[in-house]
């Protein structure tokens, strides 16, 4: 149950970024909040590292998730 709550919070967070026109993607491919959350659900031995890209004012303009192996 706790994991489900975390994923719901993540979806809400990413939807908020999307509404602010922050570009979202996973492993180099643009993705929707739902696609990113799904990737977190089906991962097995993979974790995702967040990569924030800022504009000249220091605001987040893109948020990328890059897979990393937990071996």
TAJODA-V172704 format. One record per helix or strand of 3 or more residues. SS is the DSSP state (@ for helix, = for strand). FROM is the first residue (numbers start at 1). LEN is the number of residues. If there is no record, write none. Layout:
# TAJODA-V172704
SS & FROM & LEN
SS & FROM & LEN
This chain:
# TAJODA-V172704
@ & 2 & 18
= & 23 & 4
@ & 33 & 10
= & 46 & 9
= & 60 & 10
